[in-house]
Amino acid sequence: MIITDLLTGFFRERPNRFTVKFNMDKKTELAHLRDPGRLTELLRPNVMLLLRPAQNAANRKTKYDVLAVLHEDRWVLINSGFHSDIAEELIESGIIDEFKGYSIEKREYTYGNSRLDFSLTNEETSEKLLLEVKGCTLVEEGLAKFPDAPTLRGKRHVEELIKARQEGYNSAVLFLIMRDDAVEFSPNWEMDPEFSKALKIARETGVDIIAYSFEIILKDILNGSYLEIKPLKLVDVEI
């Protein structure tokens, strides 16, 4: 995936969950942050941000969207608005064995009391696979952890996938690790033991738990810069 129309700024503060104050060209501006996590290890004073102008700025209080943050010399994507598109590219590429033979039937598929990210269909067997996608930005000494804040919504999604598996559907959770330094993935037991327990039960029930890491590359060209989100590797899952 390629993202263009980039701007840079320097983080000042996060007045609320979805708003960031940043400095750009000696001015203080506001940007929308589309990531519900705490991000405390990433959003530190004066850290560099990648942003772009909001596409519907006339209807918003913020003129910019936050895309990524520079952390320890690597870019980390912190915009969940791209997760479904990234997952779609992974599914269509066929590089994840669990998704081979499947095509996307529907995005934002309603099942039970939740709206899951994808419904997939196997063209040969007509089997259905329900898929939920989660973005992960927290990595400590090579260990990726999700979530970095308690998530009742995430727990509910996992419980719906357990129910779907019990009813005969194939189901999976795909964790997109939006940085390149993860070698292993685990639910964040300390932060959210209830979500972690649900994920453990899901795996024992037959729900596929998949984690995939990405390299986020900022490239300069003659007419500006662009961000490339490049699939890197499957990451070992330990629960």
C-alpha positions in Angstrom: 0.0 0.0 0.0 1.2 3.5 -0.9 0.1 6.7 0.9 0.8 10.1 -0.6 0.2 13.8 0.3 2.3 13.6 3.4 3.2 16.3 5.8 5.4 16.3 8.9 4.8 17.8 12.3 6.0 17.4 15.9 3.7 16.1 18.6 2.8 18.3 21.5 -0.1 16.7 23.4 -3.2 14.6 23.1 -6.1 16.6 24.6 -8.5 13.7 24.1 -8.6 10.2 22.7 -9.0 11.2 19.1 -7.3 14.6 18.9 -3.6 15.5 18.7 -2.0 18.9 19.0 1.2 19.3 16.9 3.5 22.0 15.7 4.0 22.6 12.0 5.7 25.6 10.5 5.9 27.4 13.9 2.1 27.0 14.3 0.1 24.8 16.6 -2.5 22.7 14.7 -5.1 20.0 15.5 -5.2 16.5 13.9 -7.6 13.6 14.1 -6.0 10.5 15.6 -7.8 7.3 14.5 -6.4 4.9 17.0 -8.2 4.2 20.4 -5.1 2.8 22.0 -3.1 4.6 24.7 0.1 4.8 22.6 2.0 6.2 25.6 5.3 4.6 24.5 4.9 6.3 21.0 3.4 9.7 21.5 6.1 11.6 23.4 6.7 15.3 23.4 8.4 16.5 20.1 8.3 13.2 18.4 7.9 13.5 14.6 4.5 12.7 13.1 3.5 11.9 9.5 0.1 13.5 8.6 -2.0 14.4 5.6 -4.7 16.9 5.0 -8.2 15.7 5.9 -10.2 14.7 2.9 -13.4 16.1 4.3 -12.0 19.0 6.2 -15.0 21.3 5.6 -17.1 19.1 7.9 -14.5 18.6 10.7 -12.9 20.5 13.5 -9.5 19.1 12.6 -7.8 19.8 9.3 -5.3 16.9 9.4 -5.1 13.2 10.0 -2.3 11.5 11.9 -0.8 8.6 9.9 2.4 7.5 11.6 4.9 8.3 14.4 8.7 8.0 14.3 9.7 5.7 17.2 13.3 4.7 17.7 14.2 5.4 14.1 11.3 3.4 12.7 7.9 4.5 11.4 4.9 3.0 13.2 1.4 3.3 11.6 -1.1 4.6 14.1 -4.1 5.1 11.8 -6.7 2.3 12.0 -8.5 3.6 8.9 -6.1 1.6 6.8 -6.4 -1.7 8.5 -9.1 -3.2 6.4 -7.4 -2.2 3.2 -4.1 -3.7 4.3 -5.9 -6.9 5.3 -7.6 -7.0 2.0 -4.3 -6.9 0.2 -3.0 -9.7 2.4 -6.0 -11.9 1.7 -5.8 -11.3 -2.1 -2.0 -11.9 -2.1 -2.5 -15.5 -0.9 0.6 -15.3 1.3 -1.2 -16.4 4.4 -2.1 -20.1 4.2 -5.3 -19.8 6.3 -6.7 -17.5 3.6 -5.7 -19.4 0.5 -8.6 -20.2 -1.7 -10.8 -17.6 -0.1 -12.1 -14.4 -1.6 -13.8 -11.5 0.1 -17.6 -11.8 0.1 -18.4 -8.8 2.2 -16.6 -6.2 4.3 -18.2 -5.1 7.6 -20.3 -8.3 8.0 -22.9 -8.4 10.7 -22.9 -11.6 12.8 -24.6 -11.9 16.2 -24.3 -8.6 18.0 -21.2 -7.5 16.2 -20.0 -6.2 12.9 -16.9 -8.1 11.9 -14.4 -6.9 9.4 -14.8 -9.5 6.7 -16.8 -12.5 5.5 -14.7 -14.7 3.1 -15.9 -17.5 0.9 -13.9 -20.4 -0.4 -14.6 -20.6 -4.1 -14.1 -24.4 -4.3 -15.7 -25.6 -1.1 -18.2 -22.7 -0.5 -17.0 -22.6 3.1 -17.4 -19.3 4.8 -14.7 -17.7 7.0 -15.4 -14.8 9.4 -12.5 -12.5 10.0 -11.8 -9.8 12.5 -8.8 -7.5 12.0 -6.9 -5.8 14.9 -4.0 -3.3 14.6 -1.1 -3.7 17.1 1.5 -1.0 17.8 2.9 -2.1 21.1 6.2 -4.1 20.9 8.5 -4.6 23.9 11.8 -6.4 23.3 10.5 -8.1 20.2 7.2 -9.1 21.8 4.1 -7.6 20.2 1.2 -7.2 22.6 -2.5 -6.4 22.1 -4.3 -4.5 23.4 -2.5 -1.5 24.9 -5.8 -0.5 26.6 -8.7 -2.6 27.8 -11.2 -3.4 25.0 -14.6 -4.7 25.7 -15.4 -4.4 22.0 -12.5 -6.5 21.1 -13.5 -9.2 23.6 -17.0 -9.2 22.1 -15.7 -9.7 18.6 -13.6 -12.7 19.8 -16.6 -14.2 21.6 -18.6 -13.9 18.4 -15.9 -15.7 16.5 -16.0 -18.5 19.1 -19.7 -18.8 18.6 -19.3 -18.8 14.8 -16.7 -21.6 15.0 -19.0 -23.6 17.2 -21.8 -23.2 14.6 -19.6 -24.6 11.9 -18.0 -21.5 10.3 -14.3 -21.1 9.9 -13.1 -18.0 11.8 -9.9 -16.1 12.4 -8.4 -13.0 14.1 -5.7 -11.2 12.1 -3.4 -9.0 14.1 -1.6 -6.4 12.0 1.6 -5.4 13.7 2.3 -2.0 12.2 6.0 -2.0 12.7 9.0 -4.2 11.8 10.6 -5.3 15.1 8.2 -8.0 16.3 9.3 -11.6 16.5 6.5 -13.0 18.6 2.9 -12.0 19.5 1.0 -12.4 22.7 -2.3 -11.0 24.1 -1.5 -8.4 26.7 -2.5 -10.4 29.8 -1.5 -7.6 32.2 -3.4 -4.9 30.4 -6.6 -6.8 29.6 -6.9 -10.3 31.1 -10.5 -10.7 30.0 -9.7 -10.1 26.3 -6.6 -12.4 26.7 -8.6 -15.2 28.2 -11.2 -14.9 25.4 -8.4 -15.1 22.8 -7.0 -18.2 24.5 -10.4 -19.9 24.5 -10.9 -18.9 20.9 -7.7 -20.6 19.9 -8.6 -23.7 21.8 -12.0 -23.7 20.0 -10.4 -23.7 16.6 -10.3 -20.0 15.8 -7.2 -19.2 13.8 -5.0 -16.5 15.5 -2.7 -14.9 13.0 -0.1 -12.1 13.5 1.6 -10.4 10.6 4.2 -7.6 10.8 4.9 -4.8 8.3 7.7 -2.5 7.3 6.7 1.1 7.1 9.0 2.9 4.7 9.1 6.7 4.0 10.5 7.3 0.5 11.5 10.6 -1.0 10.8 11.3 -4.7 11.3 14.3 -6.9 7.8 15.6 -6.3 7.5 14.8 -2.6 7.4 11.8 -0.3 5.2 8.8 0.1 4.7 6.1 2.7 4.9 2.4 1.7 3.3 -0.2 3.9 5.2 -3.4 3.0 4.2 -6.9 4.3 7.2 -8.3 6.2 6.5 -11.7 7.9 4.3 -13.9 9.9 5.0 -13.6 13.6 4.8 -16.5 16.0 1.7 -16.5 18.3 2.0 -17.5 21.9 -1.0 -17.5 24.1 
